Amino acid sequence: MNFLALETSLDLIRALRPAAAALRLRDANLHDQIRRAATSIALNLAEASGRCGKDRRHHFCIAAGSAEEVRAALRVASAWGELSEDSIATPLRLVDRLVGMLWKLTH
């Protein structure tokens, strides 16, 4: 059985690849931040799926924070003119979806 939130986080990573590749050339620090935050989402979801109780919720909360970090980093890159609005539209939709899922998992 697939864990939909984890699968969506992997879809997000795939959707981020073109924007991240472009960003790597323009702002290596922001590229690294987005990559680490997106990876954190997937890894914390995977870890939460094997845990129970408050510990499980804690990992969901970390994943939610990392999703918000990805959202902010994409918006910052766009504000600096390093990524176009079009190039971040799909990743932002996936972040919105993940944040919604994570809200349900933590409330």
Sequence and secondary structure as in RCSB ss.txt:
>XXXX:A:sequence
MNFLALETSLDLIRALRPAAAALRLRDANLHDQIRRAATSIALNLAEASGRCGKDRRHHFCIAAGSAEEVRAALR
VASAWGELSEDSIATPLRLVDRLVGMLWKLTH
>XXXX:A:secstr
   HHHHHHHHHHHHHHHHHHHHHHH HHHHHHHHHHHHHHHHHHHHHHT  HHHHHHHHHHHHHHHHHHHHHHH
HHHHTTSS HHHHHHHHHHHHHHHHHHHHHH 
